[in-house]
């Protein structure tokens, strides 16, 4: 999905998010987890609206600091264009899973929510989008990973 010199590293980070679905969150109250999931969903919807409008540079700008370290802005714009173009336009998006995590492979310890959406795309195609917001150092939830695959 991702182009440029950083492709293997970024692809590994994004693919690692999917592997994290098997690891349980530890020592978190139900209220804390629910609040994190809710805040992460708001951040993801806002970020996805940028991506859906084709403002890929703005999606990079609004992403987490970890995301910025993993991929350059030009590489992100190119990779996202290549990954999404075969499926556009994107339509109805339904959340099918949300998992709170404090540890993800190849990512620093922190608070993450792995969100999985089933999305209707152009020509009746269906895709699964995985969006992973994280709580950034300033306390705001921002997207740290995105992965798309045909259903």
N, C-alpha and C positions, 0 to 999 in steps of 0.2 A: 504494500500500500504506500509506503513512504519512499521518497526518492532522495538522492543526494548521498554524501559521504556518511551521514549519520544514520542511514536507513537501518542497518542491523541493530544498533543500540536502541533506537526509538521503537522499532518493531518489537524488540524483545521486551521493552518496558510495557508497551501496550498489550502485548500478548500475555505478559505476566499478570496483568490485571485479571484476566479470565481465570488463571490458575488460582488466584487468591480466593475465589468463591468457596473453596473447600476449607479455608482456615477460619475458625471461629473468633469473634471479638471477645476480649477478656476484660473482666472487671469494669464493666460499664452498666449503669442503671438503665432500665427500660426507658425512662423519661429522657435521659441524655441521648440514648441511641435514637429515639423517635425524633428529638429535636434536630439531631445531626442529619438524619435522613430527610427531614422536611427542608432544612436549609440547603442541603445538597441538591435536592430536586429543583428548588427555586433557581439556584446557580446554573444547573444544567439546562433548564428551560430557557433561561436568558442567553446562555452561550449558544445553544442550538439555534435560537432565532437569528443570531449573527451568521452562523454557518448556513442556515437555510436561505438567507438573503444573499449569500455569496460574498459576504464581507469577511473573507478568510483572514486577512491581515488583522482586522479588529478582533477576530476570535483568538488569534495568537496573543494580541495585546492584553486581552482580558483573562488569559489563562494563568495558572499558578506559576510561581517562580520555578518550581521543579520542572514544569513543562518547558519553560524558556531555556533551561539548561540542557534539556534533552534534544531539542530540535530548533534550528534557526527559523526565523520568520519566513524567509524565501523558500526554504525547504518545506516548511509546513504548508504554505500556500500551494506549492506545486503538488505535494502529496495529496492534499485534500481535494484539489481539483481533479486529479487522476482517479482518486477513490470514489468520489461522489458522482462524477459526470455520467457514468453508465446507468445510474439509477434515478437521475433527476427527471421530473421534479419530485421532491419529497412531500408526502401528504400526511395523513393521519398517523400519529405516533402514540402507541399505547405502552405504558410502563408494565412490564411483566415480571420484574424482579428488582429488589433493592437490598443490598447487603452492606452493613457497616463493618469496616475493617480497620485495625490499627497497624497491621503489617501487610505489605504487599511485596512480592518478589522484585528485586532490583529497584526498590524505592525506599526512601528514608522512613523511619517510624513516624507515624502521625495518625491523623483521623481521615479516613477515606470512606466514601460510599460508592459502591459499584452499582450502577443503574443499568438495567437492560431494557431496551425498548424494541418492540416489534413495530416496524414502520412500513406503511404502504408507499411504494415508490412509483415512478413513472411506468406506464405500460402494464400496470397491475402487478409489477414485481413486488416482492416482499423482502425486506432486509431486517437484520438484527443490528441495532446500534448499541454499543456499550460505551457509556459515558462515565468517567470516574472523577467526580469532584473531590478535592481535598481541602482541609482547613489550613489556609496559608498562615505564615508567621504573624500576619497582622490580624488574625482571627476571622478573616472573611473566607467563605467557601468559593473556590475557583476550580475550574476544570483542569485536571492533571493528565488525563488520558482519554482517547477516543479511538474506537475501533468499529469498523463496519464490515459486515459480511452478508452475502445472500442467504436467505432462509432456505 
